[in-house]
Every structure is written in structure tokens, then in C-alpha cells.
Amino acid sequence: MNAFELMDGALLVWLNDWRHPALTAGMGFVTWLDSLLVLLPLALAIGGWGNGSRHRRMSLFLPAAVLGAAGIAHLLKWAVDRERPDLFPSLVAMPADASFPSAHAMQVTAFVAAWLVASGSVRRVGPVLVGLLVVTAVGFSRLYLQVHFPSDVLFGIFGGLLWVGLLGRLPVWRRG
């Protein structure tokens, strides 16, 4: 057993001790809010607000970040094909796809990072802290619900940041 497997198992055991119906309901709601069914329409709606040439260019940045993150996550799930945790019963219906990486973590991280970039808030402490709180809550919900290993969530967060960083480097998004 390697260090990641030890960390993954220990954290899932610890989270299992926290089970409570109210917390389970709350975590189910948090994880639903981060579904593609919520994030994509939200990204399209936010992208449609505002004026100016920069806005016209950036109006598709947020949806592209979310859709790209979802696509990359599912390609990686197919390629890695890691089984989902089975130390304890999951607290929601177990998704049919593989565990690695967490698509929820990747999507919400891409959404938050792209929103911070597109809105020009990436250097403002308040919006960054709110974004960190959202990403942390979603990651925690995936672990609490026992549908991901911690390394799945961590890689999802890293992958979302990497994807938005690469996407933002494309010439189409730059000022001109």
C-alpha cells in the first residue's frame, strides 16, 4: 500500500465517523449544486452579462472552461479506470463512471478560476476566498459522501486549475 492509498483510506475512515442525516443532506445539496446541470447554465448566464469588447471575447471563456474540464475529467476517468471507494457505503447513488479524477472538483475549480479571470477578480482577496470556500466545500462533499478518494479530489482541483491556465493562454482570450 502506497502513501496515497494510506492517506485516502485514513481520511475516508475519519469522515465516516462524522455521518449525520443533516450533514448528509447538506453535502448532497452542495454536490448537486456542482453538477454540470447547474454549472453549465450558470456559466452561460454569467458569460452573457456585461458589455464591451473584452466581455464579448470572454463571454464564452467560462462555459469553455466548465465544458473542457468536464470533458478532460471524463477522458481521464476512462483512461485510468480507478474503482470508487468501497470502505463504507456511499451516502448517495454511486456514479457509474470511474473515480479518478473527481469531475465535480475539476468542474467547480475550472468554473471558479475562469470566473475569477474573466471578471478581473483574480487579484482581489474577497472573491478569491469565496472561490476557495466553494471549491473546498464541493471537494469535502465528494469525500463525505464516500464517492471519491482524497487523491481524486486533489487531482480534480489541480486539473481544473491547469486547464483554465492553459485555456487562458490561447490567443482568442487575450486582449487585442
C-alpha positions in Angstrom: 0.0 0.0 0.0 1.5 3.4 -1.0 1.3 6.7 0.8 -1.7 7.9 -1.3 -3.7 4.8 -0.5 -2.9 5.2 3.2 -4.0 8.9 3.2 -7.1 8.1 1.1 -8.2 5.3 3.5 -7.5 7.2 6.7 -9.4 10.3 5.6 -12.4 8.3 4.4 -12.5 6.4 7.8 -12.4 9.7 9.7 -15.2 11.2 7.5 -17.3 8.1 8.1 -17.3 8.9 11.8 -18.9 12.3 11.0 -22.1 10.8 9.4 -25.2 12.6 10.4 -28.5 13.0 8.5 -28.4 16.8 8.4 -24.8 16.8 7.2 -25.6 14.2 4.7 -28.4 16.3 3.3 -26.3 19.4 3.2 -23.4 17.6 1.4 -25.8 16.1 -1.1 -27.1 19.6 -1.9 -23.6 21.0 -2.2 -22.6 18.2 -4.6 -25.7 18.7 -6.6 -25.0 22.4 -7.0 -21.7 21.5 -8.6 -23.2 19.2 -11.2 -22.8 20.0 -14.8 -26.6 20.6 -15.0 -26.2 23.6 -12.7 -22.7 24.8 -13.6 -23.1 25.0 -17.3 -26.3 27.1 -17.4 -24.8 29.3 -14.7 -21.6 29.7 -16.8 -23.7 30.6 -19.8 -25.8 33.1 -17.9 -22.8 34.8 -16.3 -21.0 34.8 -19.6 -24.0 36.6 -21.2 -23.8 39.6 -18.8 -21.8 42.8 -19.3 -20.7 44.9 -22.2 -17.6 45.8 -24.1 -15.2 44.1 -26.5 -13.4 42.3 -23.7 -16.7 40.9 -22.4 -17.6 39.7 -25.9 -14.4 37.7 -26.1 -14.7 36.5 -22.5 -18.4 35.6 -22.7 -17.5 32.0 -23.8 -14.5 31.6 -21.6 -16.5 30.5 -18.5 -18.6 27.9 -20.4 -15.5 26.7 -22.3 -13.7 26.2 -19.0 -16.5 24.2 -17.5 -17.1 22.0 -20.6 -13.4 21.5 -21.2 -12.9 20.4 -17.5 -15.8 18.0 -17.7 -14.5 16.5 -21.0 -11.0 16.2 -19.7 -12.1 14.6 -16.4 -14.2 12.0 -18.2 -11.4 11.2 -20.6 -9.1 10.7 -17.6 -11.7 8.6 -15.9 -11.9 6.3 -18.9 -8.1 6.1 -19.2 -7.3 5.5 -15.5 -10.4 3.5 -14.7 -10.0 3.6 -10.9 -12.6 1.9 -8.8 -14.7 4.1 -6.5 -14.2 3.8 -2.7 -15.8 0.9 -1.0 -14.6 1.2 2.6 -18.1 2.3 3.6 -21.5 2.6 1.7 -21.8 5.8 -0.2 -24.4 8.2 1.0 -25.7 9.0 -2.5 -26.2 6.8 -5.5 -22.8 5.7 -6.6 -21.9 7.2 -10.0 -21.4 4.7 -12.8 -18.2 6.1 -14.0 -14.7 5.7 -12.6 -13.4 7.6 -9.5 -10.2 9.3 -10.8 -10.3 12.3 -11.1 -13.2 13.9 -9.4 -15.1 15.6 -12.3 -17.1 17.6 -9.7 -13.9 19.0 -8.2 -12.4 19.7 -11.7 -15.6 21.4 -13.0 -16.1 23.6 -9.9 -12.4 24.6 -9.8 -12.5 25.4 -13.5 -15.7 27.4 -13.0 -14.3 29.4 -10.1 -10.9 30.0 -11.7 -12.4 31.1 -15.0 -14.9 33.4 -13.3 -12.1 35.0 -11.3 -10.1 35.5 -14.5 -13.0 36.7 -16.7 -14.3 39.1 -14.0 -10.9 40.5 -13.3 -11.2 39.5 -9.7 -8.2 37.1 -9.6 -6.2 39.6 -7.5 -9.0 40.6 -5.1 -8.9 38.8 -1.8 -12.7 38.6 -1.2 -13.7 36.8 -4.4 -10.6 34.5 -4.2 -11.6 33.5 -0.6 -15.2 32.8 -1.7 -13.9 30.7 -4.6 -11.7 28.8 -2.3 -14.6 28.1 0.1 -16.8 26.9 -2.8 -14.1 24.5 -4.2 -13.3 23.2 -0.6 -17.0 22.6 0.1 -17.5 20.7 -3.1 -14.3 18.6 -2.6 -15.3 17.9 1.0 -18.8 16.9 -0.1 -17.4 14.3 -2.5 -15.3 12.8 0.2 -18.0 12.9 2.9 -20.5 11.2 0.6 -17.8 8.4 0.1 -17.9 8.6 -3.7 -14.2 9.7 -4.2 -10.8 9.2 -2.7 -9.0 12.3 -1.5 -6.4 12.0 -4.3 -9.2 12.0 -6.8 -10.4 15.3 -5.4 -6.9 16.8 -5.2 -6.1 15.9 -8.7 -9.5 17.3 -9.9 -8.7 20.6 -8.3 -5.2 20.7 -9.8 -6.6 19.6 -13.2 -9.2 22.4 -13.1 -6.5 25.0 -12.4 -4.2 23.6 -15.0 -7.0 23.5 -17.6 -8.0 27.1 -17.0 -4.4 28.3 -17.1 -3.9 26.6 -20.4 -7.2 27.7 -21.8 -6.4 31.3 -20.8 -3.2 31.2 -22.8 -5.0 30.7 -26.1 -4.8 33.8 -28.3 -8.6 34.0 -28.6 -8.9 35.1 -25.0 -6.1 37.7 -25.0 -6.6 41.4 -25.3 -6.0 42.7 -28.8 
